[in-house]
Amino acid sequence: MNTIIAFTLKDLLLSGVYLVLIIALVYVVKILMSLQRSMKDLNALVKENRTEIDAILKEAPGIAKNANTISEEVAYDVAKFRPTVDNIAQTSEEVTGVIKDNKSVVGGLTSIFHTSSMGKDAYDKFFKKSEDIDASEEA
């Protein structure tokens, strides 16, 4: 008795598809079991802290109302002080411009005073008598 077993390509492909479906089913079951454990833990946590959660839920509307009131007041204050801040910014820009414009004038005046001081020192060195210099130092 010779028995011949023959597999077609279709049989092999169907076996592969069934094998992939079985593996996918195993992963889905593992994910569902993990999700069930997480839900049990979450339910236990909620039961343990039920009083605190209820207290927070009772206070939440008041907190939200206070936050809304504070944000409205801050918006009002910002709107009132905005022109002042803009005025300060504009004034500081103008002052900066004036300082930049006058910087060259101040530099020029400094240069003139320095040059005149050097000229005076040179005049004193060459044209004044040593007796005059000694008399002015004693005074």
C-alpha positions as CSV (number, residue, x, y, z in Angstrom):
1,M,0.0,0.0,0.0
2,N,1.5,3.1,-1.2
3,T,-0.1,6.2,0.0
4,I,0.6,9.5,-1.8
5,I,-0.1,12.8,0.0
6,A,-0.2,15.8,-2.3
7,F,-0.3,19.4,-1.4
8,T,-1.3,22.1,-3.8
9,L,-0.1,25.7,-3.8
10,K,-3.6,26.7,-2.7
11,D,-3.4,24.4,0.3
12,L,-0.1,25.9,1.4
13,L,-1.3,29.4,1.0
14,L,-4.5,28.7,3.0
15,S,-2.4,27.1,5.7
16,G,-0.2,30.2,5.9
17,V,-3.2,32.5,6.1
18,Y,-4.8,30.3,8.9
19,L,-1.5,30.4,10.8
20,V,-1.3,34.2,10.5
21,L,-4.9,34.5,11.7
22,I,-4.2,32.2,14.7
23,I,-1.1,34.3,15.7
24,A,-3.1,37.6,15.3
25,L,-5.9,36.1,17.4
26,V,-3.4,35.2,20.2
27,Y,-2.1,38.8,20.2
28,V,-5.6,40.3,20.3
29,V,-6.4,38.0,23.3
30,K,-3.3,39.2,25.1
31,I,-4.1,42.8,24.4
32,L,-7.7,42.3,25.7
33,M,-6.4,40.6,28.9
34,S,-4.0,43.5,29.5
35,L,-6.8,46.0,29.0
36,Q,-9.0,44.0,31.4
37,R,-6.2,44.1,34.1
38,S,-5.8,47.8,33.6
39,M,-9.5,48.5,33.9
40,K,-9.6,46.4,37.2
41,D,-6.7,48.5,38.5
42,L,-8.4,51.7,37.5
43,N,-11.7,50.7,39.1
44,A,-9.9,49.8,42.3
45,L,-8.1,53.2,42.3
46,V,-11.4,55.0,41.8
47,K,-13.0,53.1,44.6
48,E,-10.2,53.8,47.0
49,N,-10.2,57.6,46.2
50,R,-13.9,58.1,45.7
51,T,-14.3,60.8,48.4
52,E,-11.3,62.8,47.1
53,I,-12.6,62.6,43.6
54,D,-16.1,63.7,44.6
55,A,-14.6,66.7,46.5
56,I,-12.6,67.7,43.5
57,L,-15.6,67.4,41.2
58,K,-17.6,69.6,43.6
59,E,-14.9,72.3,43.7
60,A,-14.1,72.3,40.0
61,P,-16.9,74.7,38.9
62,G,-15.8,77.2,41.5
63,I,-12.2,77.0,40.4
64,A,-13.1,77.4,36.8
65,K,-15.3,80.4,37.6
66,N,-12.4,82.0,39.6
67,A,-10.0,81.3,36.8
68,N,-12.4,83.0,34.3
69,T,-12.8,86.0,36.6
70,I,-9.0,86.4,37.0
71,S,-8.4,86.1,33.3
72,E,-11.0,88.8,32.6
73,E,-9.4,91.1,35.2
74,V,-6.0,90.6,33.7
75,A,-7.3,91.3,30.2
76,Y,-8.9,94.5,31.5
77,D,-5.7,95.6,33.2
78,V,-3.6,94.8,30.2
79,A,-6.0,96.8,28.0
80,K,-5.8,99.8,30.4
81,F,-2.0,99.8,30.6
82,R,-1.3,99.1,27.0
83,P,-1.3,102.8,25.9
84,T,1.1,103.5,28.8
85,V,3.5,100.7,27.7
86,D,3.3,101.9,24.1
87,N,4.0,105.5,25.2
88,I,7.1,104.3,27.2
89,A,8.3,102.3,24.2
90,Q,7.9,105.3,21.9
91,T,9.6,107.6,24.4
92,S,12.6,105.3,24.8
93,E,13.0,105.0,21.1
94,E,13.0,108.8,20.8
95,V,15.5,109.2,23.6
96,T,17.7,106.6,22.0
97,G,17.5,108.5,18.7
98,V,18.4,111.8,20.4
99,I,21.3,110.2,22.2
100,K,22.6,108.8,18.9
101,D,22.2,112.1,17.2
102,N,24.0,114.0,19.9
103,K,26.8,111.4,20.2
104,S,28.7,113.0,17.4
105,V,28.2,116.5,18.9
106,V,29.5,115.3,22.3
107,G,32.4,113.6,20.6
108,G,33.2,116.8,18.7
109,L,33.1,118.9,21.8
110,T,35.3,116.5,23.6
111,S,37.8,116.6,20.8
112,I,37.8,120.4,20.8
113,F,38.4,120.5,24.6
114,H,41.2,117.9,24.4
115,T,42.9,119.8,21.5
116,S,42.6,123.1,23.3
117,S,44.1,121.5,26.5
118,M,47.0,120.2,24.5
119,G,47.5,123.6,22.9
120,K,47.5,125.3,26.3
121,D,50.0,122.8,27.6
122,A,52.2,123.4,24.6
123,Y,51.9,127.2,25.1
124,D,52.8,126.9,28.7
125,K,55.8,124.7,27.9
126,F,57.3,126.9,25.3
127,F,56.2,130.5,26.1
128,K,56.0,130.8,29.8
129,K,59.0,131.5,31.9
130,S,60.0,128.9,34.5
131,E,59.5,131.4,37.3
132,D,55.9,132.0,36.2
133,I,55.3,128.2,36.3
134,D,56.9,127.9,39.7
135,A,54.8,130.8,41.1
136,S,51.6,129.3,39.7
137,E,52.4,125.9,41.2
138,E,53.0,127.5,44.7
139,A,49.6,129.2,44.6
